Amino acid sequence: MDLNNEQAVQQNDNVQQVYNTVNDNLFNQSNVNPEQTFIVTHNQYGMRWYLFLVWGFMIYYFVSIAVGAVNHFLQMETYVNMMKKWHNSYYTFMFVLLLVTVIFEVILAIIILRARKGLLELKKRGIKDLYISLITPAVYYVVCIVGCFVIAAFKAPEEIGEFFETIFSANFIITYGGWKYFLIIAAYIVFVVGNVKYFNNRKQMFIN
Protein backbone atom coordinates (compact mmCIF):
# COMPACT_ATOMS: atom_id res chain seq x y z
CA MET A 1 0.00 0.00 0.00
CA ASP A 2 2.84 2.40 0.85
CA LEU A 3 4.47 1.71 -2.50
CA ASN A 4 1.22 2.44 -4.32
CA ASN A 5 0.82 5.72 -2.40
CA GLU A 6 4.34 6.81 -3.29
CA GLN A 7 3.71 6.03 -6.96
CA ALA A 8 0.47 8.03 -6.88
CA VAL A 9 2.21 11.03 -5.29
CA GLN A 10 5.00 10.82 -7.85
CA GLN A 11 2.46 10.67 -10.68
CA ASN A 12 0.66 13.75 -9.38
CA ASP A 13 3.97 15.62 -9.15
CA ASN A 14 4.77 14.71 -12.75
CA VAL A 15 1.37 15.92 -13.95
CA GLN A 16 1.80 19.23 -12.09
CA GLN A 17 5.27 19.68 -13.53
CA VAL A 18 4.00 19.12 -17.07
CA TYR A 19 1.18 21.60 -16.46
CA ASN A 20 3.59 24.27 -15.23
CA THR A 21 5.92 23.66 -18.16
CA VAL A 22 3.10 24.06 -20.68
CA ASN A 23 2.00 27.32 -19.08
CA ASP A 24 5.56 28.67 -19.06
CA ASN A 25 6.08 27.78 -22.71
CA LEU A 26 2.79 29.24 -23.86
CA PHE A 27 3.02 32.57 -22.06
CA ASN A 28 6.55 32.96 -20.72
CA GLN A 29 5.27 35.68 -18.39
CA SER A 30 6.65 35.37 -14.89
CA ASN A 31 4.23 37.90 -13.39
CA VAL A 32 1.02 36.34 -14.77
CA ASN A 33 -1.33 34.72 -12.30
CA PRO A 34 -1.32 30.92 -12.99
CA GLU A 35 -5.06 30.72 -12.46
CA GLN A 36 -5.65 33.42 -15.10
CA THR A 37 -3.23 31.70 -17.47
CA PHE A 38 -5.26 28.52 -17.04
CA ILE A 39 -8.44 30.40 -17.96
CA VAL A 40 -6.94 31.80 -21.16
CA THR A 41 -5.30 28.61 -22.39
CA HIS A 42 -8.13 26.22 -21.61
CA ASN A 43 -11.31 28.30 -21.89
CA GLN A 44 -10.86 28.70 -25.64
CA TYR A 45 -14.53 29.24 -26.43
CA GLY A 46 -14.59 32.29 -24.18
CA MET A 47 -11.23 33.80 -25.12
CA ARG A 48 -10.72 33.06 -28.79
CA TRP A 49 -11.37 36.67 -29.72
CA TYR A 50 -8.75 37.74 -27.18
CA LEU A 51 -6.23 35.37 -28.77
CA PHE A 52 -7.10 36.70 -32.22
CA LEU A 53 -6.54 40.28 -31.04
CA VAL A 54 -3.12 39.75 -29.43
CA TRP A 55 -1.70 37.31 -32.01
CA GLY A 56 -3.37 38.61 -35.16
CA PHE A 57 -5.11 41.97 -35.26
CA MET A 58 -2.78 43.98 -33.02
CA ILE A 59 0.35 42.78 -34.83
CA TYR A 60 -1.21 43.72 -38.17
CA TYR A 61 -2.44 47.02 -36.69
CA PHE A 62 1.03 47.94 -35.45
CA VAL A 63 2.72 47.05 -38.76
CA SER A 64 0.14 49.07 -40.73
CA ILE A 65 0.59 52.16 -38.57
CA ALA A 66 4.39 51.86 -38.59
CA VAL A 67 4.50 51.51 -42.40
CA GLY A 68 2.14 54.47 -42.72
CA ALA A 69 4.38 56.59 -40.51
CA VAL A 70 7.43 55.75 -42.64
CA ASN A 71 5.61 56.51 -45.90
CA HIS A 72 4.27 59.82 -44.62
CA PHE A 73 7.71 60.78 -43.34
CA LEU A 74 9.21 60.13 -46.79
CA GLN A 75 6.46 62.18 -48.45
CA MET A 76 7.36 65.21 -46.34
CA GLU A 77 10.50 65.81 -48.42
CA THR A 78 8.34 66.27 -51.53
CA TYR A 79 6.29 69.02 -49.92
CA VAL A 80 9.40 70.69 -48.53
CA ASN A 81 10.77 70.93 -52.07
CA MET A 82 7.44 72.23 -53.34
CA MET A 83 7.37 74.86 -50.58
CA LYS A 84 10.83 76.10 -51.56
CA LYS A 85 9.98 76.13 -55.25
CA TRP A 86 6.46 77.51 -55.37
CA HIS A 87 5.93 79.26 -51.99
CA ASN A 88 2.32 78.12 -52.00
CA SER A 89 0.28 77.93 -48.77
CA TYR A 90 -1.19 74.61 -49.91
CA TYR A 91 2.19 72.86 -49.77
CA THR A 92 2.88 74.42 -46.38
CA PHE A 93 -0.45 73.12 -45.09
CA MET A 94 0.23 69.62 -46.46
CA PHE A 95 3.70 69.57 -44.90
CA VAL A 96 2.33 70.52 -41.49
CA LEU A 97 -0.47 67.97 -41.82
CA LEU A 98 2.01 65.21 -42.69
CA LEU A 99 4.28 66.21 -39.80
CA VAL A 100 1.41 66.04 -37.31
CA THR A 101 0.27 62.75 -38.86
CA VAL A 102 3.72 61.16 -38.49
CA ILE A 103 3.93 62.23 -34.84
CA PHE A 104 0.43 60.88 -34.21
CA GLU A 105 1.22 57.54 -35.90
CA VAL A 106 4.43 57.08 -33.89
CA ILE A 107 2.55 57.70 -30.63
CA LEU A 108 -0.27 55.39 -31.74
CA ALA A 109 2.21 52.61 -32.61
CA ILE A 110 3.69 52.87 -29.10
CA ILE A 111 0.21 52.68 -27.55
CA ILE A 112 -0.59 49.58 -29.64
CA LEU A 113 2.58 47.84 -28.43
CA ARG A 114 1.81 48.78 -24.82
CA ALA A 115 -1.79 47.58 -25.19
CA ARG A 116 -0.69 44.23 -26.58
CA LYS A 117 1.88 43.77 -23.80
CA GLY A 118 -0.75 44.60 -21.18
CA LEU A 119 -3.26 42.18 -22.67
CA LEU A 120 -0.68 39.39 -22.82
CA GLU A 121 0.01 40.00 -19.12
CA LEU A 122 -3.76 40.03 -18.47
CA LYS A 123 -3.60 43.56 -17.10
CA LYS A 124 -6.62 45.87 -17.03
CA ARG A 125 -4.29 48.60 -18.24
CA GLY A 126 -3.99 46.67 -21.50
CA ILE A 127 -7.76 46.89 -22.04
CA LYS A 128 -7.69 50.68 -21.53
CA ASP A 129 -4.78 51.05 -23.94
CA LEU A 130 -6.66 48.92 -26.48
CA TYR A 131 -9.65 51.25 -26.26
CA ILE A 132 -7.37 54.26 -26.71
CA SER A 133 -5.65 52.72 -29.73
CA LEU A 134 -9.01 52.02 -31.37
CA ILE A 135 -10.72 55.34 -30.65
CA THR A 136 -7.91 57.89 -31.18
CA PRO A 137 -7.65 57.37 -34.98
CA ALA A 138 -11.31 58.32 -35.37
CA VAL A 139 -10.81 61.39 -33.17
CA TYR A 140 -7.74 62.38 -35.18
CA TYR A 141 -9.54 62.09 -38.53
CA VAL A 142 -12.51 64.06 -37.24
CA VAL A 143 -10.19 66.85 -36.02
CA CYS A 144 -8.41 66.91 -39.40
CA ILE A 145 -11.69 67.03 -41.33
CA VAL A 146 -13.07 69.79 -39.12
CA GLY A 147 -9.82 71.72 -39.57
CA CYS A 148 -10.09 71.40 -43.34
CA PHE A 149 -13.69 72.61 -43.22
CA VAL A 150 -12.70 75.63 -41.14
CA ILE A 151 -9.99 76.56 -43.62
CA ALA A 152 -12.35 76.02 -46.55
CA ALA A 153 -15.03 78.10 -44.84
CA PHE A 154 -12.76 81.15 -44.92
CA LYS A 155 -11.79 80.70 -48.58
CA ALA A 156 -14.99 79.35 -50.14
CA PRO A 157 -17.87 79.21 -47.61
CA GLU A 158 -20.47 78.67 -50.32
CA GLU A 159 -18.90 75.32 -51.25
CA ILE A 160 -19.37 73.75 -47.78
CA GLY A 161 -23.09 73.24 -48.26
CA GLU A 162 -22.53 71.83 -51.75
CA PHE A 163 -20.02 69.37 -50.34
CA PHE A 164 -22.50 67.92 -47.82
CA GLU A 165 -25.21 67.75 -50.45
CA THR A 166 -22.84 65.79 -52.69
CA ILE A 167 -21.66 63.18 -50.18
CA PHE A 168 -25.19 62.42 -49.02
CA SER A 169 -26.67 62.35 -52.50
CA ALA A 170 -27.91 59.11 -54.03
CA ASN A 171 -25.66 59.68 -57.04
CA PHE A 172 -22.50 59.70 -54.90
CA ILE A 173 -23.59 56.81 -52.65
CA ILE A 174 -24.78 54.46 -55.40
CA THR A 175 -23.07 55.49 -58.63
CA TYR A 176 -19.66 56.50 -57.31
CA GLY A 177 -19.39 53.92 -54.54
CA GLY A 178 -19.85 56.26 -51.61
CA TRP A 179 -21.67 53.44 -49.79
CA LYS A 180 -18.26 51.84 -49.13
CA TYR A 181 -17.23 54.72 -46.88
CA PHE A 182 -20.45 54.55 -44.89
CA LEU A 183 -20.02 50.78 -44.60
CA ILE A 184 -16.47 51.21 -43.28
CA ILE A 185 -17.67 53.73 -40.68
CA ALA A 186 -20.47 51.40 -39.56
CA ALA A 187 -18.09 48.41 -39.34
CA TYR A 188 -15.63 50.50 -37.31
CA ILE A 189 -18.32 51.50 -34.81
CA VAL A 190 -19.48 47.87 -34.48
CA PHE A 191 -15.87 46.73 -33.98
CA VAL A 192 -15.17 49.25 -31.21
CA VAL A 193 -18.48 48.72 -29.40
CA GLY A 194 -18.11 44.94 -29.73
CA ASN A 195 -14.67 44.99 -28.12
CA VAL A 196 -15.87 47.18 -25.26
CA LYS A 197 -18.74 44.78 -24.57
CA TYR A 198 -16.48 41.73 -24.94
CA PHE A 199 -13.89 42.90 -22.39
CA ASN A 200 -16.50 44.28 -20.00
CA ASN A 201 -17.93 40.75 -19.80
CA ARG A 202 -14.43 39.34 -19.02
CA LYS A 203 -12.91 42.07 -16.85
CA GLN A 204 -12.75 39.65 -13.90
CA MET A 205 -10.04 37.71 -15.80
CA PHE A 206 -7.69 40.70 -15.80
CA ILE A 207 -5.68 42.09 -12.90
CA ASN A 208 -4.77 45.69 -12.04
N, C-alpha and C positions, 0 to 999 in steps of 0.2 A: 504494500500500500504506500509506503514512504517513497519507493522508487517511482511509482506512478504519479504521486504528488509532485515530486521534483521534475519529472518530465513535463507535467502540465504547466508548472511555473515557468520552465525554460521555454516552452512553446509560446506562452503568453508574452514573455519578454521578446522573443523573436518577432512576433506579430507587431508589437509596439514599436520595435526598432525599424521594421520595414515601413510602418505608417509614418514615423517621423522622417525617415529618409525620403519618402515620396513627397511629403510636404515641403521639405527643404529644397528638393530638386525643382519642384513646380514653381515655388515662389521665391526662394532664396532671399527672404526678408526676415532678418533676425528680430525685428521689433513688431512683427505681426502676431496678433493673438492666435494661438493654435486652433481655438474653437471657431474663430471667424474664418480661418483658412479652410477648415473642414467644411464649413457651410458653402464657401465658394466653389471648392473643388468637387463636392459631391452633390450639391443641390443644383444640378445643371439646369433643370427646367425653370428654376427661379432666377438664375443668374446668367443665362446665356447672352442676354443683351449686354450685360456688364462686360463679359468676356469679349464680345464683338467690339465694344467701344474701345477697350484698352489695347486690344491686339490687332484691331483693324482700322476703325474709323479715325481714332486719334493719331495714329501713325500717319495715315493718309492726309489728315487735316494739317498736321505739322509740316509735312513735306510740301503740300500745296502752298501754304502760307510762306514757307521759307523760299521756295522757288519764285513765288510772286514778288517777294521782297528783293531778291537778286535781280530779277528782270526790270522792276521799276527803278532800281538803283542804276542800272546800266542805261535806261532810257533818259535819265536826268542829264547825261552829257549832251544828248541831242538838243534838248531845250536850252541848255546853257549856250551852246553854239548859236542857236537861233536867236537868243536874247542879244548876244554880242553883235550878230549880223544885222538883225532887223529892228531891234529896240522896240518890239511890240509888246503891249501889256498882256496879250494873250499868252505868249510864251513864258512871260514872268509868272503868270497865274498858274500855268501848267507845271512849271518847275516847282513852285511852292507846294502845289497839290501833291506832286510826286514825292517831294521831300517828307511831307507830313504822312503820306501813305506808307513810305518805307519805315519811318519811325513807328507808326502804328503796327505794322506787320511784324516788326522785330519784337515789340512788346507782346503782341498776341501770341507769337511763336513760343516765347518764354512762358506765358501763362498756360499754353497747351501742354508743354512739357511738365510744368509743375502740377497741373491737374491730373495728368496721367500717372505721375509718380504718387500723388496723394491717393488716387483710386486704387493703385496696385497695393498700397500699404493699408487700404481700407480705412482711410482717414476721412472724416466729414469735411475737412478743408478741401479735399480733392473734389467733392461734389460741388462746393461753392465755386471753385476755380473752373469747373466744367461749365457751370451756368454762365460765368463771366465770359468764357471763351466762346460760347454760343451766342450770347446776346450782344456783345460789344460790336461785332461786325455790322449788325443791323443798325445800331445806334450811329456808328461811324458813317455809313452810307446815307442815312437820313440827314445827318449834319451836313455832309457834303452836298446833297441835293438841295437842301434848304439854302445853303450858302450860294450855290449857283443861281437859285431863283432870286435871291436878294440882289445879286450882281446884275442879273438880267432885268430885274424890275427897274433899276436905275437907268439902264441903257435902252430897253425896249419894253416898257410896261404893258403895252397893248398886246404883246405876243404871249404873255403868261396865260391869259384866258384861252387863247387859241390852242396852246399846248395841251391844257387839260381836256379841252373838247376833243382833241385828236386822239389822245391815249385812251380815252374812254369811249371812243366811237366804235361802232360795229365794224366799220371798214378796217380799222387798225387791228382790232382784236381777232377778227376772223380772216380777213384777206392777207394781212401782213404778219400774222403769227403772234400778235400781241398776247394771245391767251397763254403762251408759254411762260411769260413773265409773271402773270397772275398765278399760274399753276406753281411756279417756283416759290413765290411768296407764301402761298397756302401750305405747300409742303414744308417749308421752313418753320412756319408757325406750329404745325402739327408735330414736327420733330422736336422743337424746343419744349412745347407743352407736354409731349409724351415723355420726355426724359425727366422733367420735373416731377410728374406723377409717378414715374417708375421708381425714382430714388426716394421720393417721399414714402412710398410703401415699403422700402427696404432700409430706411435710415437706422434701424436698430442693429443692422449688421456692420455699421461703421462706427469707429471710435473717434474721440476728439483729437 
